[in-house]
Amino acid sequence: MSALVSVREPGELRQYYERKRAEGKKPILVVNAVRNKLVHRICAVIRNNKPYEVRTVAAN
């Protein structure tokens, strides 16, 4: 569910989703990739014992 919300809300993961969809990837495949990115970020926060730092997205 968090991956679906991530691709709906403005931000880095939504831009990633839109870029991959424009490349012709199927929606469920891209949502699974977003889910994997979220899992890696969660694991990194736990492993490093540091809070998550939000990246700012530069407007093009």
KOLSETOR-801472 format. One record per residue: x, y, z of N, C-alpha, C, O in turn. Coordinates in pm, whole numbers, plus 50000, padded with zeros to 5 digits. Layout:
<pts>
XYZXYZXYZXYZ/...
</pts>
This chain:
<pts>
500824988250000500005000050000500875012650000500525022549936/501985012150071502845024150076503455027149939503695038749907/503705016949859504235019249725503195026049637503525034849557/501945022149651500875028449573500695043049612500495051549526/500765045949741500655059749787501865067849739501725079549702/503035061749739504255068649698504215073049552504785083449518/503565065449467503505069249326502375079149298502325085049190/501485081049395500405090849378500805104749427500365114849372/501625105149531502035117849591503245123549518504095116049471/503335136949509504495143049444505785139549518505815139249641/506825137049442508105133949504508985125549411508665123349295/510075121149468511085113749392510535100549337510815096949223/509775093349417509275080349372508195081849265508085073349177/507425092349272506445094849166507145098149035506735093448929/508195106149042508955109348921509575096648862509575094748740/510095088048948510655075248903509575066948833509805061348726/508395066148897507275058648839506895064048702506755056448607/506745076948691506345083048564507415081048457507085078748340/508675081948494509765079848398509755065448344509895063248224/509585055848433509565041748391508325038648307508405030848211/507185044648343505975042648262506165048448122505705042548024/506835059848112507105066047983508025057347898507995057847775/508855049247964509735039947894508975027647844509525019447771/507715026347884506895015247837506765003547934506244993047897/507225005348057507114994648157505664993448203504935003348207/505254981448238503894979148288503764984948429504714984648507/502574990248462502384996748592502744988048712503404992748804/502314975448713502584966948829504074964248844504564962848956/504804963348733506244961348738506934973248804507854971648884/506474985248771507084997348827506704998848974507535003249054/505474995349011505074995949151505924986249233506314989449346/506214974549179507094965049249508494970749265509124968549368/508994977849166510314984249177510304995049285511264996449360/509215002649292509075012849397509035006249534509645011149629/508304995249544508234987949671509634983449714509994984449831/510414978449619511774974249648512634985849696513424984349789/512484997649633513215009549676512845013249819513715016949898/511555012349853511125015549989511725005850090512175009950197/511724993050058512284982950148513774985550171514254984650284/514504988850065515924991750080516155003950168517085004150250/515325014050153515455026150235515155023150381515855028050470/514125015150407513785011450545514925003550608515295005950723/515464994150533516584986050584517804994650612518514992150710/518075004550528519215013450548519035021850675520005024050748/517825026450700517555034150822517815025550945518425030051042/517345013150942517545004151055519015000651071519545000851182/519674997350960521084993450964521975004751016522855002351098/521735016950968522585028351005522145035151133522865043651187/520975031451183520435037251306520375052451299520705059451395/519945057551184519795071851161518405074551104517845065951035/517855086251132516545089451074516655091350923517715094750870/515545089250855515505090850709515585105650674514895113850735/516415108950577516545122650530515845123750395516205116750300/514865132650387514105134450264514985141750162515585151950192/515035136250044515785142649935514895152949867513705150549847/515465164249834514685174249762514815171449613515875167549565/513725173449542513675170849398513775184049325512975193149349/514755185249237514915197549159513895197549045513745187648974/513215208649028512235209948921512945212148788513895219948780/512475205348684513075206848551512285216348468512645218948353/
</pts>
